[in-house]
Amino acid sequence: MGKVAAFGPPPPANGRKLLETSASKAASKGKVPRRHRLLQGLLHQRSSSRPQDLNVYARTIQSWADRTETYDMMDENIAEIGGDLLEIDEASDLVTPVPALPTVAEGLATSLCALGVTHALGVCGGAQALLWAAFSKHLDVLHFRHESGAAFAAAEAYFTSGRPVVAFTTTGPGITNALTGMLAARSEGAKVILVSAYASAPQRGRGGIQETSGYTMPTTGLFEAGAWFDDALVLETPEQLPQALRRIAAGLRRPGGYVAHLSIPNAVQGALLTQPLPRLMARDASPGVSAVSRPGVNRTAVARCVELLANEPFAIWAGFGAREAAPALLELAERANAPVMCSPRAKGIFPEQHPLFVGVTGMGGHTAAAVAYMREHAPRRVLVLGTRLGEPTSFWNPGLVPEGGFVHVDIDPAVPGVAYPHAETFAVQADVGDFLAELLAAWPAAQAKPAPSLPRPHPEHPMAAGPGRVRPDALMSAIQRTIVDRTDAVVLAESGNAFTWATHYLRFAQPGRYRVSTNLGSMGHAGTGVLGSALGRAGKAVAIVGDGAMLMNMEVNTAAKQQLPVLWIVLNDGRYNMCYQGMAALDMADVADACFPPTDFAMLARAMGAEGVRVENEDGLEAGLAQALAATGPFVLDVLIDADRIAPTNGRNEGLRPARTIKRQEGLSFPVIAL
């Protein structure tokens, strides 16, 4: 039997009057019992049907009652429309309401829930009111203050929970505001589904409010798969939803990240679903369920890797793509006595206190220690696991290329050989965990060569100082003692000097406790993404952020509304200090204005409903951190730092030095630098 939506308030009086008039006219033409039951059943439905639908039904029945001469034909017509609303027992003529058909918005929400989505993060808007309502009914919805913050938080919620997350926006600027966060989600390898609103077909090109269509926005890239999204679709009819859900489920099953965009016109959001949706479960979105979801490991390639690695000294360079394979990585390193270095995003995947740990390479890392190891111990090859070896990881330093080249394992076949195109590279397309399992099974039992003696890459933490602003390295020392060593909190470091200090000085022994975005490197990622981290793990999450990033994008008020256990540690120096120190390294600090007025972030936090404390010297660090950790809700620790302490960027400023020969352009706040 058919169904109709049980949505909205009771119909207006005119709808009821039409039905009553129709019933009366129909009953006067004979065949009263069944016809009267049908029409009375329709009247009974008036309290749950949408007004616009009920009025249409009433006018249709009235038309039949006015014009139908054959009573039996009228019965059939009434039964036809009644069948969409009611269930009719042919033997007894009893009429009972049937469950309502879901709308597209309802069907999407329940299907996403079935796929394992538990949270939707976004900003409301009239164009997606039905989506917002449906998500609020079936998912945990967090309403953010800006769409980019919601998108960053959605990405980080995925990394702490392992579940796909929905980000939602309205039309126009809602979509464009979310794009930076969605691009970050894709570059980081998260699984996030952006659901947005789109102009309905009759309104397109007519200058609607915040119109989103091909008349106002580029469709290529935004609403089609490409550089922004792995998959994208404008849902023009309800009949497309089953196919869209199948595509989303397949995307979520695949290894690595998956970022999709589903944009739904206003009219389609409330349209009734007339065909069943696929029966989906969370396992349908889990990597590894389908044999085709990720490539198998080529055992011939594994055997070749054993030949290349087992007979000569080699090192391991681990990336974020190895985060699910930490135990196997540790086993291989110890069996082969192979030293391990890692990318900034892979910090903690291999225990940093382990005697085989060389250090973190790249931005904020211990590149000097890594280059010294490569020079002094000269491993024949380097086994690269799940990293692109891009600039943030390697600075394309030739000193990190071994004589025999790389054995490069990545799930993406386009990655190996790109960063160092002139180095010899044996490429293996495989999931890192699957590859290591096969490699360990094939590894010879012969005694490994002795492990090299390696110096500790991390600098000593500074001694406590007297009065004066807090040294950033001393702050990292206090964070290590109070947060890293004594809690299980996840720590995010913001783009800028904040993540160079954190990457260089902090030490982690477990995977999944340190997050930094080095690919896109958007300021505001950690400061807003930390909400997603706390949400996904249902526990404390800490963001180490610069004051410039905190002013650029924060969600303290959102955290206060939800009482999320989030801690922001703000490095407050009144500068975009990575820019300032970079320009100083180029002898151009005097013409580049990177400073801004001082901000009291503790006061700002309290104004937005959170707690906040300011620390002005190193004597107050321990007490401030203790108070912050004791808080059950959001807390901002505003730390006044020594702005002149040079951050350990390790190569970034050196890469800009050729620009020093460029003639200065007087009068420009930020001179154009040709590299």
C-alpha positions in Angstrom: 0.0 0.0 0.0 1.1 3.6 -0.5 2.0 6.1 2.1 2.1 9.9 2.7 4.3 12.1 4.8 3.2 12.7 8.4 4.7 16.1 8.6 3.8 19.6 9.9 0.9 21.2 11.7 -2.8 20.5 11.1 -4.1 21.8 7.8 -5.9 25.2 7.5 -9.7 25.3 7.8 -10.1 25.5 4.0 -8.4 22.1 3.6 -10.8 20.5 6.1 -13.8 22.2 4.5 -12.9 20.9 1.1 -12.6 17.4 2.4 -15.9 17.5 4.2 -17.7 19.0 1.1 -16.1 16.3 -1.0 -17.2 13.6 1.4 -20.8 14.9 1.4 -21.0 15.1 -2.4 -19.6 11.7 -2.8 -21.9 10.1 -0.2 -24.9 11.6 -2.0 -24.2 9.6 -5.1 -24.7 6.2 -3.5 -22.3 3.3 -2.7 -22.0 5.1 0.7 -20.3 2.7 3.0 -16.9 2.1 1.4 -16.7 5.6 -0.2 -17.6 7.2 3.1 -15.0 5.2 5.0 -12.4 6.2 2.5 -13.2 9.9 2.8 -13.6 9.8 6.5 -10.2 8.2 6.7 -8.8 11.0 4.7 -10.4 13.5 7.1 -8.9 11.5 10.0 -5.4 12.0 8.4 -5.8 15.8 8.3 -4.0 16.3 11.6 -0.8 14.7 10.3 -0.7 15.4 6.6 1.2 18.4 5.3 -1.4 21.2 4.4 -0.3 21.6 0.8 -0.6 17.8 0.2 -4.0 17.6 1.9 -5.5 20.5 -0.1 -4.4 18.8 -3.3 -6.1 15.6 -2.3 -9.3 17.4 -1.3 -9.5 19.3 -4.5 -9.0 16.1 -6.5 -11.7 14.3 -4.7 -14.1 17.2 -5.0 -13.5 17.2 -8.8 -14.3 13.5 -8.9 -17.4 14.0 -6.9 -18.6 16.8 -9.2 -17.9 15.1 -12.5 -17.9 11.4 -12.1 -21.1 9.8 -13.4 -20.2 6.1 -12.9 -20.2 5.4 -9.2 -17.9 2.5 -9.4 -15.3 4.6 -11.4 -15.6 7.2 -8.6 -14.9 4.5 -6.0 -11.8 3.4 -7.9 -10.6 7.0 -8.2 -11.2 7.6 -4.5 -9.5 4.3 -3.6 -6.6 5.2 -5.7 -5.8 8.4 -3.9 -7.0 6.9 -0.6 -4.5 4.1 -1.1 -1.8 6.7 -0.9 -2.9 7.6 2.6 -4.7 4.6 3.9 -4.7 0.8 4.1 -8.0 -0.7 3.1 -9.2 -4.2 4.1 -11.1 -5.4 1.0 -13.2 -7.9 3.1 -14.4 -5.6 5.8 -13.9 -2.2 4.2 -12.0 -1.1 7.3 -9.7 1.8 6.7 -6.6 2.4 8.8 -3.7 4.9 8.3 -0.4 3.6 7.2 3.1 4.7 8.2 4.2 7.9 6.5 6.6 7.9 3.6 9.9 9.7 4.5 11.1 12.8 2.8 14.4 12.9 1.1 15.9 14.8 4.1 14.6 12.1 6.5 15.7 9.2 4.3 19.2 10.7 4.0 19.5 11.3 7.7 18.5 7.7 8.6 20.7 6.2 5.9 23.8 8.2 7.1 23.0 7.0 10.6 22.9 3.4 9.4 26.3 4.0 7.8 27.8 4.8 11.1 27.5 8.6 11.1 26.7 9.9 14.6 27.5 13.6 14.3 26.6 16.4 12.0 28.5 19.7 12.4 27.5 22.9 10.6 25.7 26.2 10.5 22.0 26.6 9.9 20.3 28.4 7.1 16.8 28.7 5.7 17.6 26.9 2.5 18.5 23.7 4.4 15.9 23.9 7.1 14.5 20.4 6.3 18.0 18.9 6.3 18.8 20.6 9.5 15.6 19.3 11.2 16.2 15.8 9.9 19.8 15.7 11.1 18.7 17.1 14.5 16.2 14.2 14.8 18.5 11.4 13.9 22.1 12.6 14.6 23.9 14.6 17.3 24.0 18.1 15.8 26.6 20.7 16.8 25.8 24.2 15.5 29.0 26.1 14.9 29.7 29.8 14.5 31.4 29.4 11.1 31.3 26.7 8.4 35.1 26.4 8.2 35.3 25.6 11.9 32.6 23.0 11.4 34.5 21.4 8.5 37.8 21.4 10.4 36.1 19.9 13.4 34.4 17.2 11.3 37.8 16.1 9.9 39.3 15.9 13.4 36.3 14.1 14.8 36.9 11.4 12.2 40.5 10.9 13.3 39.6 10.4 16.9 36.5 8.3 16.4 37.2 6.4 13.2 33.6 7.2 12.1 32.6 9.3 9.1 31.2 12.7 10.0 28.7 15.0 8.3 29.3 18.8 7.8 26.3 20.8 6.7 25.8 24.2 5.2 23.2 26.4 3.6 23.5 27.8 0.1 25.9 30.4 -1.3 28.4 31.6 1.3 27.6 28.6 3.5 29.2 26.4 0.9 32.2 28.7 0.1 32.9 29.2 3.8 33.3 25.4 4.3 35.6 24.8 1.3 38.9 25.4 3.2 38.0 22.9 5.8 36.8 20.4 3.3 40.0 20.8 1.3 41.9 20.2 4.5 39.8 17.1 5.2 40.7 15.7 1.8 44.4 16.5 2.1 44.5 15.0 5.6 42.8 11.8 4.6 39.6 12.2 6.6 36.1 10.8 5.8 33.7 13.7 5.7 30.4 14.2 3.9 29.4 17.8 3.1 25.6 18.2 2.8 24.5 21.5 1.4 21.5 23.2 0.0 21.0 24.2 -3.7 18.5 26.4 -5.5 15.4 24.6 -6.7 15.1 24.4 -10.5 12.3 27.0 -11.0 14.2 29.6 -9.1 17.6 29.3 -10.8 18.9 32.3 -12.6 16.2 34.6 -11.1 18.4 36.3 -8.5 17.3 34.4 -5.4 18.7 35.1 -2.0 22.1 33.3 -1.7 21.3 31.5 -4.9 23.4 28.5 -5.5 23.3 27.2 -9.1 25.3 27.2 -12.3 24.2 30.8 -12.8 26.0 32.0 -9.6 28.8 29.5 -8.8 31.1 27.3 -10.8 29.7 23.8 -10.9 33.0 22.2 -11.9 34.8 21.1 -8.8 32.1 22.2 -6.4 29.3 19.9 -7.5 31.4 17.4 -9.5 34.2 15.1 -8.5 37.6 16.7 -8.9 40.3 18.5 -6.9 37.9 19.5 -4.0 35.8 16.4 -3.6 36.3 12.6 -4.3 32.6 12.5 -5.2 30.0 15.3 -5.7 26.4 15.3 -6.8 23.4 17.7 -7.0 20.4 15.6 -6.1 17.8 16.8 -8.6 15.1 14.1 -7.9 14.2 11.8 -5.0 14.9 8.9 -7.3 18.6 9.7 -7.2 19.0 9.2 -3.5 19.4 5.4 -3.5 22.2 5.7 -6.1 23.9 8.6 -4.1 23.8 6.5 -0.9 25.4 3.5 -2.7 28.2 5.8 -3.9 28.7 7.2 -0.5 28.8 3.8 1.1 31.4 2.6 -1.5 33.5 5.7 -0.9 33.5 5.2 2.8 34.6 1.6 2.3 37.7 2.5 0.4 41.0 2.8 2.3 42.3 6.3 3.0 40.2 9.4 3.0 36.9 10.1 1.3 35.4 13.6 1.0 32.0 13.9 -0.7 29.6 16.7 -1.4 25.8 16.1 -1.7 23.9 19.3 -2.6 20.1 19.1 -2.4 17.7 21.7 -3.8 15.1 23.1 -1.3 12.2 21.4 -3.1 13.8 18.0 -3.2 14.7 18.0 0.5 11.0 17.8 1.4 9.9 15.5 -1.5 8.5 12.1 -0.6 10.6 9.0 -1.3 8.5 6.7 -3.4 11.0 3.9 -3.7 12.8 2.0 -1.0 16.3 3.0 0.0 19.1 0.5 0.2 19.5 -1.3 3.5 22.8 0.0 4.7 24.7 -0.8 7.9 27.8 0.6 9.4 29.8 -2.3 8.1 28.9 -1.2 4.6 31.1 1.8 5.2 34.1 0.0 6.8 37.3 -0.3 4.8 38.1 -3.9 4.1 34.5 -5.2 3.9 34.7 -5.5 0.1 37.5 -7.3 -1.6 37.7 -4.5 -4.1 37.9 -1.8 -1.5 41.7 -1.9 -1.3 44.3 -3.6 -3.4 45.9 -6.8 -2.2 49.6 -7.1 -1.6 51.6 -8.4 -4.5 53.7 -11.2 -2.9 56.2 -11.0 -5.8 56.7 -7.3 -4.8 57.1 -8.3 -1.2 59.8 -10.9 -2.1 61.6 -8.2 -4.0 61.4 -5.9 -1.0 63.0 -8.6 1.1 65.9 -8.9 -1.4 66.4 -5.1 -1.4 66.2 -4.6 2.3 67.2 -7.7 4.3 70.8 -8.0 3.2 72.1 -4.4 3.8 71.4 -1.7 6.4 68.3 0.2 5.7 66.2 2.8 7.5 62.4 3.4 7.7 60.7 6.7 7.0 57.2 6.5 8.4 54.3 8.7 7.5 50.7 9.4 8.6 49.6 6.6 6.3 51.2 4.1 8.7 49.2 5.2 11.7 47.1 2.0 11.8 50.2 -0.2 11.6 52.2 1.0 14.6 52.7 -2.5 16.2 53.9 -4.0 12.9 56.2 -1.0 12.3 57.8 -1.5 15.7 58.2 -5.2 15.1 59.9 -4.7 11.8 62.3 -2.1 13.2 63.3 -4.3 16.1 63.7 -7.4 14.1 65.8 -5.7 11.4 67.5 -3.2 13.8 66.3 -0.5 11.3 66.4 3.1 12.5 63.1 5.0 12.1 62.4 8.6 11.2 58.9 10.0 10.7 57.0 12.9 9.2 55.5 15.6 11.4 52.0 14.1 11.0 53.4 10.6 12.0 54.8 11.8 15.3 54.1 9.1 17.9 53.5 6.3 15.5 56.9 5.0 16.5 57.8 5.6 20.1 60.0 8.7 20.3 62.0 7.5 23.3 63.0 4.2 21.5 66.7 3.8 20.9 66.0 3.3 17.1 64.2 6.6 16.7 66.2 9.0 14.5 63.8 12.0 14.8 61.0 13.9 13.1 61.9 15.2 9.6 60.7 18.4 8.0 58.9 21.4 9.4 59.7 21.8 13.1 61.4 18.4 13.3 65.0 17.2 13.8 66.2 17.4 10.2 69.8 18.0 11.3 69.8 14.8 13.3 68.2 12.9 10.4 70.7 14.2 7.8 73.6 13.5 10.2 72.4 9.9 10.6 72.1 9.4 6.8 75.6 10.8 6.4 77.3 9.0 9.2 75.6 5.6 9.0 74.8 5.6 5.2 71.9 3.1 5.0 71.7 1.5 1.6 68.0 2.1 1.2 65.1 3.7 3.0 61.7 2.0 3.3 59.1 4.8 3.0 55.7 3.9 4.5 52.6 6.1 3.8 54.1 9.5 3.2 54.4 11.7 0.1 57.8 13.0 1.3 56.6 16.5 0.3 58.1 19.8 1.5 56.7 19.8 5.0 58.2 16.3 5.5 61.5 16.5 3.7 62.1 20.1 2.3 63.3 17.9 -0.6 66.6 17.7 1.2 69.1 15.7 -1.0 70.8 14.6 2.2 67.9 12.3 3.0 68.2 10.3 -0.2 70.2 7.0 0.3 72.6 5.7 -2.3 70.3 2.8 -3.2 67.1 4.9 -3.3 63.7 4.2 -1.8 61.3 1.3 -1.4 58.1 3.4 -1.3 54.8 1.8 -0.1 51.6 3.8 -0.5 48.0 3.1 -1.1 48.0 5.7 -3.8 50.0 4.6 -6.8 50.7 8.2 -7.9 52.7 9.0 -4.8 56.0 7.1 -5.0 58.7 8.9 -6.9 57.0 12.3 -7.0 59.0 14.1 -4.2 62.4 12.9 -5.4 61.9 12.2 -9.1 65.6 11.6 -9.7 66.0 9.0 -6.9 65.8 5.3 -7.7 62.4 4.1 -6.3 60.8 0.7 -6.1 57.1 1.4 -5.7 54.6 -0.8 -4.0 50.9 0.0 -4.1 49.4 -1.4 -0.9 47.9 -0.5 2.4 50.8 -0.1 4.8 49.4 -2.5 7.4 48.7 -5.2 4.8 52.2 -4.8 3.4 54.0 -5.0 6.7 52.1 -8.1 7.6 53.3 -9.8 4.4 56.8 -8.4 4.8 57.1 -9.7 8.3 55.9 -13.1 7.3 58.5 -13.3 4.6 61.3 -11.7 6.6 64.3 -14.1 7.1 65.0 -15.5 10.5 68.7 -14.7 10.3 70.2 -12.5 13.0 69.9 -8.8 12.2 72.9 -6.6 12.0 73.7 -4.7 15.2 71.7 -1.6 15.8 73.5 1.7 15.4 74.0 4.0 18.4 71.9 7.0 17.8 71.9 10.3 19.7 68.6 11.5 21.1 67.1 14.0 18.6 65.1 16.1 21.1 66.8 19.1 22.7 67.0 19.3 26.4 64.2 21.2 28.0 65.4 24.5 29.4 65.9 25.2 33.0 63.3 27.4 34.8 63.8 31.1 34.4 63.0 34.1 36.5 60.6 36.9 35.7 59.8 37.9 32.2 57.7 36.5 29.4 57.5 32.7 29.0 60.0 31.1 26.6 58.1 28.9 24.2 60.5 26.0 24.7 59.9 26.3 28.5 56.1 26.2 27.8 56.6 23.0 25.7 58.5 21.5 28.7 55.6 22.2 31.0 53.1 20.8 28.5 55.2 17.6 28.2 55.2 17.1 32.0 51.6 18.0 32.7 49.7 16.9 29.6 51.7 14.5 27.5 53.2 12.4 30.3 50.3 12.5 32.8 47.1 12.4 30.7 45.8 10.7 27.6 44.7 13.9 26.0 45.0 14.4 22.2 47.2 17.4 21.3 46.7 19.4 18.2 49.3 22.0 17.1 48.3 25.0 15.0 49.9 26.0 11.7 52.6 28.6 12.3 55.3 28.8 15.0 53.0 26.8 17.4 53.4 23.6 15.5 57.2 24.0 15.1 57.6 24.4 18.8 55.4 21.5 19.5 56.8 19.1 16.9 60.4 19.9 17.9 60.0 19.6 21.7 57.2 17.3 22.6 57.7 13.5 22.7 54.9 10.9 22.2 55.1 7.2 22.7 51.7 6.2 21.2 50.0 6.9 17.8 46.9 9.0 17.6 47.9 11.5 20.3 49.4 14.3 18.1 47.8 16.0 15.2 49.1 18.7 12.9 48.1 19.7 9.4 51.1 20.3 7.3 49.6 19.6 3.9 47.2 22.5 3.6 48.4 24.1 6.8 45.4 26.4 7.3 45.5 28.6 10.3 42.4 27.9 12.4 42.5 24.2 11.7 43.7 23.2 15.1 41.9 26.0 17.0 38.5 24.8 15.7 39.3 21.1 14.9 40.0 20.5 18.6 36.3 20.5 19.2 36.0 17.6 16.8 38.8 15.8 18.6 37.1 16.1 21.9 33.8 15.1 20.4 35.1 12.1 18.6 37.0 10.6 21.6 34.6 11.9 24.3 37.5 13.2 26.2 40.0 16.0 26.7 41.6 17.6 23.6 44.3 20.3 23.7 45.1 22.8 21.0 48.4 24.7 21.0 47.7 27.8 18.9 49.2 31.1 18.1 47.4 34.3 18.9 47.0 35.2 15.2 45.3 31.9 14.4 43.1 32.2 17.5 41.9 35.6 16.3 41.4 34.2 12.8 39.1 31.3 13.6 37.9 30.0 16.9 34.9 28.2 18.2 35.1 28.9 22.0 31.4 29.8 22.1 30.4 26.6 20.4 32.5 24.6 22.9 30.9 26.5 25.7 27.4 25.7 24.5 28.2 22.0 24.3 30.5 22.0 27.4 33.2 20.2 25.5 36.4 19.4 27.4 38.6 21.5 25.2 41.8 23.4 26.2 43.4 26.1 24.1 46.9 27.0 25.0 47.5 30.4 23.2 51.1 31.5 22.4 50.4 35.2 22.8 53.1 37.4 21.3 51.1 40.0 19.3 52.5 38.9 16.0 52.1 36.6 13.1 55.5 35.5 14.3 56.4 32.9 11.7 55.9 35.6 9.1 57.8 38.2 11.3 60.8 35.9 11.9 60.8 34.8 8.3 61.0 38.3 7.1 63.7 39.1 9.6 65.7 36.2 8.3 65.4 37.9 4.9 66.4 41.3 6.4 63.0 42.7 5.6 61.3 42.8 9.0 61.4 46.6 9.0 59.1 46.8 5.9 56.8 43.9 6.7 54.1 44.7 9.3 53.2 41.4 11.1 52.1 42.8 14.4 48.7 43.5 15.9 47.2 45.0 19.1 47.4 42.9 22.2 44.5 40.6 23.1 43.5 39.3 26.5 42.3 35.8 25.4 41.4 34.8 29.0 39.0 37.7 29.2 37.7 36.9 25.7 37.1 33.3 26.8 35.1 34.3 29.8 33.0 36.7 27.6 32.1 33.7 25.4 31.1 31.4 28.2 34.3 29.5 28.8 36.9 29.7 31.6 40.2 31.5 31.1 43.4 32.3 32.9 46.4 34.4 31.8 50.0 33.3 32.5 52.5 36.1 32.4 55.7 34.3 33.5 57.1 30.8 33.8 56.5 30.7 37.6 52.8 30.5 36.8 52.9 27.8 34.2 52.4 24.7 36.4 49.5 26.3 38.3 47.8 27.5 35.1 48.1 24.2 33.4 46.8 22.3 36.5 43.7 24.6 36.6 43.1 24.2 32.9 43.3 20.4 33.1 40.9 20.3 36.1 38.2 22.1 34.1 35.4 19.9 32.8 34.4 22.3 30.1 36.2 24.6 27.6 39.2 26.5 29.0 41.6 29.1 27.4 45.2 29.4 28.9 46.5 32.7 27.6 50.4 32.5 27.8 52.4 35.6 27.2 55.5 34.3 25.4 58.9 35.8 24.4 58.3 36.9 20.8 62.0 37.1 20.1 62.7 33.4 20.8 63.5 32.0 17.3 61.2 29.1 16.4 62.8 25.8 15.1 61.4 26.0 11.6 64.4 23.9 10.4 64.7 24.9 6.8 61.7 27.0 6.0 63.4 30.3 6.2 66.5 29.0 4.5 64.4 28.0 1.6 63.4 31.7 1.2 66.9 33.1 1.3 67.3 33.5 -2.5 64.7 36.3 -2.2 67.2 38.4 -0.3 68.6 39.7 -3.6 65.2 41.1 -4.6 65.1 44.9 -4.4 62.8 46.1 -1.7 59.6 47.9 -2.7 59.1 50.8 -0.4 55.7 51.5 0.9 54.4 47.9 0.7 53.3 46.2 4.0 54.1 42.8 2.5 56.6 43.0 -0.4 56.1 40.6 -3.2 58.9 38.0 -3.1 59.8 36.3 -6.4 61.2 32.8 -5.7 
